[in-house]
Amino acid sequence: MVTKKNKAMRAGLSVLLGCTLALSACSGDNSPKGSKGEPAAGKTGEGGEKPVELTWYYPQWVTYPDLKNVEAEINKITTAKLNTTIKLMPTDGGSYEQKLNTMVAAGEQFDIAWTSFWMFNYAQNARRGAFLELGPMLDNTAPELKKTFPDIVWEALKVDGKIYGILNYQTITNKEGFVIQKRFADKYGLDPKTINTIKDIEPFLMKIKENEPDIIPFAMTRAGNFENMKTTYNNVEYISNEAIVGIYRDDAQTKVFDVIQSPGYKEYLTLMSDWYKKGLINKDAPTVKALDDRKKTGQLAVTFHNVLKPGKEVEEKIASGGQDIVIVPTTEPFVGTNTIIQSMQSISKTSRNPERALKFLNLLNTDKELLNLICYGIEGKHYNRVSSNTVKLIENSGYSPNQTWVFGNGFLADLQEGQSQAVRDQTLKENREAKPSPILGFTFDPEPVQTEIANIQAVNDEFGPPLNTGAASVDQKLAEYIEKRKKAGIDKVVAEVQKQLNAWKQKTGK
């Protein structure tokens, strides 16, 4: 799931908290602008419910010509079961956040929208009145849905104690570590059991450097890897990715601190600087945004990832030009608020039919036929069935979004050919057993320090890439980086995060 959106995440995370969202009051008769959500003409359905149309916005990075045919088949199901039709509104992923922010600010009527912590921010929009509170309706309107997810999920979905979203259930854990091409691990005798820390991989990287001139030993982009290595290095939970502040996960006092000033960050920079000087990191790391082309040709011997979910080997093999992959974790699975709230649906405050919208989300997450249709299209036209629970997508079929993580419960949809039920079962097991964050359910409201965060981000953009990739001198640049963050207002941000966290703990008793 996460790997399919990494490119979009990088772009989205850099601007999320810098966005402003003005919610304007509706004029005239105080009804939402637009009329598409009004009940459709037709007979009253069973239970006295009139037919309605719901609009559903979600990000999609490719346009599919068969969308309307799929929509028509979806509506056969939803009409029969809910007396409701769904108007699918896929929106280009690159402009999705801006479009939805504009719609919300204008008070435009719509029913359902995809949201996350990394794009069209869930907590911010909930606090600003864009989303409908769902908690009071769940028991009566969506009882099946409430039982579908573990309690830890519902806890993470709370914003100031209230639920505003329905999770697209998938892996909810993070586990950090190395992604290694198996051919090199075999050739140079790498024993995964010997890799317990980041430093342990260096002798293997040196062998690659000395013997494989066309291969990058340790591949990095300008984003660096410290964000991915935060638990490995610091046992840190970020509370604000943009300001780079957090807590130590084992700190009972939950004291908020500036991660850039931490000993673990300097330790990381020192190691990366050493690796960069030794030629273990690609020289263009401080400037390159993506390495997909070199990955497809098998040029990346080792990378680092923070979501080593079960089955990651298969995903990475496909992305690495068919090269077999070895996964070497450096942490155990862990769960935080942001590892859970990565993909959700929320109901707009402007929806004219909120209960019907929630009934649709309930059906979407409990009806396998409906979810398969949205995820894979029409059987025989867009995919063929391989077995009772496995499908094979048809190439160039006209509909192949391949983004179950955007639509609904990933554990309900059929497997794709090559995917394993054993992997799915292991993922569910990790979801149940992973160690939860001590502040699960807390989401920081950046509104009081938006100006400071914007200034801090500008400093991060200047110093982060060269430092995090090892290209800049730690002695020369780290002190300057810290000083400029102080001038930008990092101390004020830390104090505000701590204030909100203390208030949350007092309110929740945690």
Helices and strands as residue ranges (DSSP letters): H 2-13, G 16-18, G 46-48, E 52-60, H 67-82, E 84-92, H 96-105, E 112-115, H 122-127, H 135-141, H 143-148, H 151-156, E 158-159, E 162-163, E 166-167, E 177-181, H 182-187, G 192-194, G 198-201, H 202-211, E 216-218, H 230-234, E 236-240, E 245-248, E 257-258, G 259-261, H 263-277, H 292-296, E 300-305, H 312-319, E 325-329, E 334-335, H 337-340, E 344-347, H 354-364, H 368-376, E 383-387, E 390-393, H 404-407, E 415-416, H 421-433, E 435-436, G 447-449, H 450-468, H 474-488, H 490-508
